[in-house]
Amino acid sequence: MVLIRPRRLRLSPVMRDMVRETSLERRQLISPLFIKEGISSPEPVPSMPGICQFDLKGGVGEAEAIREAGIKAVLLFGIPSQKDTLASGAYDPNGIIPQSIKAIKDKIPELMVITDVCLCSFMTHGHCGVVAKNNEIENDATLELLAKTALVYATAGADMVAPSDMMDGRVAAIRKTLDQEGFIQTPILSYAVKQASSFYAPFREAAESAPQFGDRKTYQMDYANVREALREAKLDEEEGADILMVKPAGSALDIIATVKNQTTLPVAAYQVSGEYSMIVAASQNGWFDRKQAILESLTAIRRAGADLIVTYFAKEIAEEM
Ligand SMILES: [Zn+2]
C-alpha cells in the first residue's frame, strides 16, 4: 500500500482557527470622521456611499456610535465654512476642529481623538501648504502654520496629532512646538509614506480639499518607489514620530511590510477613500460579497504588517466582529 502524505496540515477547523496567523480586531481599527461647519444635518458624500459629513452635533452622535461599536479611536477631519490663503481656520482656537475635539472629549472621554493636521481643506487653493507667487509651495512658512495648528488641537484636548501634509521637517517642527508648550506627552502619528495616488479622489470630495491648480506630486511620493518611502519613514522616525503611517494601504502592501521590517515603531495604514468606494461599488453591483471583501482587504493590510488600520469600514465591520 502506498501512503500519500496529505499536503495540508491535519488540523480540524478549530485547530486551524487557533493557528491562524493574522488577527483582525476592533482595537486595531480607527474610524475617520468628517465634521463640517455651517450645516445642520448630515450631508452624504456622493462618491463614498454610506459616508457623511456631519454637523458638530451629528458628529458627536456619530462618534458615540463608533465608540459603541467597539472602536477606540477616530481620525478627525474638519471642513470650515471660510477658507483663505493662510488656512487660518486650521489654527483658529474656535475653529471647527478644536470645537469638535472639545465636544467629543466632553461627551465620550474614553474615545481617542486623533486629528488630521493639514492645511488643504482650509486653503482657498486646496494645497497642503502656503503657496508663493510663482505657485510653488513654501515649505518653511508652512511648517510654522502646521506647528501652530497641532498646538491648537493639543490644547483643545486631542489625544494625538497626525500631520498629513508631507512638508519636509514637519514632524520635528510640530514636536518642538508641542514640547515647548508643555505637550510632551502628546504623540505624533505621522503620515510617513503618502503616495501621490488616484485612490484619494473621493476623499477630496469628502474633505472639500481638491487642489484648484497643479497637483500634489511635488510633495507626495511616487508610488513606484519603495526605497524612497523607507527614507521618508526613517526621517519621520528620527524627527520624533511615535507611529508611522502608510497611505494608501491596499496598493502599498509591500511598502507596509518593508516599513514594518525597518522600524521598531508601531505602523499604521490608511485604507483610503478610493479603496472604500471600489469595494462599495462592486458589492452594490453584486460582483462580490461586501462583508467578505472588507474582511479580506483589512486582513491583508494586517498581514502586511499594519498594527493599526484607518478604515471607513471601521464601525460597520466592528459590529460584525
Ligand atoms: Zn493636505
Residues whose N, C-alpha, C, O or C-beta is under 5 A from the ligand:
A	BS01	ZN	C118 L119 C120 C128 S164 D165
